[in-house]
Amino acid sequence: MASFDLNALSGINAASNGLSVISNNLANAQSVGFKSSRAEFADMFSGAQTSPGSGVRVEAITQNFTQGTVSDTGRDLDMAMNGEGFFVLQDQTGKYDNVYTRNGSFKLDSEGLLTDQSGNEVQGYLLNETLSTETNPVFSTALSSIDLDALNKEPKATSEMVYDINLDGEEVDNVDSTGASVGADLTKLTTPGDTNLNAYDGFPDYFYPMTINDSLGGEHTLNANFYKDKVEPQATSLIDADGNTVAAGAGVKYSSWLAQYTVTATDASGNTTYTGHDSGTGDQGKVYELRFDTNGGYLGAFDPTSGTPDVKVTPTLDFVVDNPSTGATDPLGDAGGIALDFGDMSQFAGSYNQRGTTQNGYSIGDLVGLTTDSSGVIEARYSNGRSIPVAQLAVATFTDKNAMEKLGGQTYAQTYSSGAVQLGQPEENGFGSIVSGSLEYSNVDTTAELVNMIQTQRTHQASAQVLSTSQTLTQTILNL
């Protein structure tokens, strides 16, 4: 009778463990990022095949990592993982390097770091400011905590401007009131505020002012005037599309535009005054010639005021701002000038089209909001008008997710059996995407769990009945 009792007792213990798993699932039916578990039972058998067996045991408690329901919350810092992967958190206890979770309920701590609700810092790939441009962000490949305040705690002086404008290819040559070409006397463009000379009185064909910043974050207006100068039908010396000088007599037709730059401000009377001058010449204006081929493509920039006007140059504005009342660094561009990039310019017929002109300077700003796209790129919005990508979320997975160590709070840790962590970015190499302003809730199927509970309860009752029957049989034998 001993094995009879032990078999029944093992059934009771196994069913009790199964009920514990079910009750835990039901208790966490509303826990964000929770993954349900199931108890897997196995028989205990020893001896010959004719042996009735030794009962049952819970062989494993296996988690179900299928996708939970993604629900909208409307909160910027809520993020759901839709598909494969875990968010990566730096363990604040120091016991583990990183821990992993599907719970994307995040917050900002007092220092502007992105953390989970327990204070573990969310890990990602920070913006590489050296390699990034305004239109092409490049992220580091090393994991770091995401600091959303760091980039704009200090201002940045403008050092680069990128122009993407289509100039009207059907524009006629620009002339002044006397009929003289805009390129006939360049001093009228380089010294527009000189009272000893008559400034050019023709209107620019296209005008585009931009706000730029000095080393203190102070703002200045940089004016760009574009004038259609001429069409060279058979130039005897010019630079081709590859930047090579074309030999005399082998000229190619091209269109010429003049880009004039000045730095201006408005005085107390509302009049426009020139507040900057070229550090090399002292002139208030700087002029570059832009050349376009017969297909409207950009050939390059040239300095028509130099002794070699047909040699391609790298356009740079070396303006010094006349503002002695501040401690801002002169000249602009952190003493290296402001590099001008005209590579995306074109000259197609029809109209002027401002496709996008950017500059990389900014004043000091505070974080006012953020958005996260499906690839995990976090774009922060600041009070200085900047809206920039600051980091990309890291995601992780493991070969055997069920071998990870459960830490509670929907977090897990790597173990030897789980395999090495596999890191990447959302939407790459099989990883899932990020749903911003949403949370992934528990994947517990409440109805199925209740059905399992009834079945497991019956197993528990049946095993208890077997134990009761065993006791009755034993008492009968004793009464013989």
PyMOL commands that set and color helices and strands:
alter all, ss='L'
color gray80, all
select helices_A, chain A and resi 2-27+150-152+187-190+401-403+446-478
alter helices_A, ss='H'
color red, helices_A
select strands_A, chain A and resi 37-43+56-63+70-72+79-82+86-90+98-101+106-108+114-116+121-127+139-145+160-166+206-213+219-232+238-239+245-246+254-266+272-274+276-278+286-292+298-302+316-317+319-321+338-341+353-359+367-372+377-382+387-393+395-397+405-408+411-413+422-424+433-436+438-440
alter strands_A, ss='S'
color yellow, strands_A
deselect
rebuild
show_as cartoon
